[in-house]
Amino acid sequence: MGKLFGTDGVRGVANLDPMTSEMAMKLGRAAAHVFRKRDGRHKIIIGKDTRVSGYMLESALTAGLCSMGVDVLLVGPLPTPAIAFMTRSLRADAGVMISASHNPYQDNGIKFFSNDGMKLPDELEHRMEDLILSNEIEHIRPTAEAIGKAYRIDDAEGRYIEFVKRSLPREMDFQNMRIVLDCAHGAAYHVFPKVIRELGAKVWVMGNDPDGLNINDGCGAVHPERLQQMVRDRKADLGIALDGDADRALFVCEQGQVVDGDHALAAFALDLKRLGRLRHNTVVGTVMSNFGFEVCMREAGINLIRTAVGDRYILERMVAEDYNLGGEQSGHMIFLDYHTSGDGMISGLQMLKLMQRAQKPLSEIATCMHSTPQVLVGVTVPRKPDLQTLPQLQQAIQDKERLLNGTGRILVRYSGTEPLLRVMVEGQDSMVIKEIAEDLITVVKSCIQ
């Protein structure tokens, strides 16, 4: 983790350090410098979600980029994966998304995509941090016609809608399906209902009236309770909940039960294996993927690779080793055959396609995996020493793992965004794993003071 960048760009409370307009301008200048890799004029796309602070940060980023001689293409509120796609489609040098994803409206964030639609590697983020903190590029001040211009791209929404629909066979539609969408008052509030309606489904939409302050507020992937009720009330076939920037999706089956990312990913992996399309017979998850997911994949003869938490690490591994499916329990799912980014809209279409092809309800499809009970506890820590240098903690973890005897697992790690250490324990006996978690927290407090 750097001084500015966390696991997914720079994030914080809007108008407080580091999420200020001054910092946004500096980020724009640093981004312009690192992405100028060829002669001629350069262009960088900026998108945002529906937070009121997006106006402030968009203007500051634009000013920073233009001050370095880079043109800016503004697309307004669009999902994060749309920015990844548009960056490639318009042959831009980079893309920028202003969003704090599933966080409440008072937060905001800035994340970058390179010209291939991928999130930035750590070394490039570190280079941008160095440029900002050292004032190395303060003297670079183009003048006259070398100053950048800003343009608004009016057809970005239509381009993205067609791109998303291309993830389905041309002849496929959903005319006999009843679907409830929750757009979280976020970036997909306008485009996702259009996509589903164009594909012929009967649609009810909620979370599609953003006012700058209500993004993720009691709705979306983090709060699916109202969606569950509406699915039951409307007797719908499926509910799809997006988060604020629409890069992830959670599903609600026809019975009104939530189907999380692990169950969805298991269903997709098994389906692709049956079709002979699961590349290298491997799926990529994270250290947080449920132990039951691991068991399900093992029994199906599918390899599971775990990465650090964060869809960027999943994508890096997928690209490096040529895998085409990966995802997280939170609902980030990457279908590399269709996109270089997690995309909640594409995930939703793939689930509809799977249900239609299988001619089964989601409640039945989701039984392919059985979740192992899990306890997750966080403790605030004053510092973050390397956990491998704490022998008392390492011994305690080993002792507790022996108690689980291969029927579960223990994960102790620091939060990437908060001063927290998280203890996760999975196992068949809920009381046992709760006791193990509490014992490990006691050890942690004695080790880190």
Buried (B, 14 or more C-beta within 10 A) or exposed (E): EEEBBBBBBBBBBBEEEBBBBEBBBBBBBBBBBBBBEEEEEBBBBBBBBBBBBBEBBBBBBBBBBBBBBBBBBBBBBBBBBBBBBBBBBBEBBBBBBBBBBBBBBBBBBBBBBBBEBBBBEEEBBBBBBEBBEEEEBEEEEBEEEEBBBBEEBEEBBEBBBEBBBEBBEEEBBBEEBBBBBBBBBBBBBBBBBBBBBEBEBBBBBBBBEBEEEBBBBEBBBBBBEBBBBBBBEBEBBBBBBBBBBBBBBBBBBBEBBBBBBBBBBBBBBBBBBEEEEBBEBBBBBBEBBBBBBBBBBEEBEBEBBBBBBBBBBBBBBBBEEEBBBBBBBBBBBBBBEBBBBBBBBBBBBBBBBBBBEBEBBBEEBBEBBEBBBBBEBBBEBEEEEEBEEBEEBBEBBEEBBEBBEEBBBBBBBBBEBEEBBBBBBBBEBEEBBBBBBEBBBEBBEEBBE
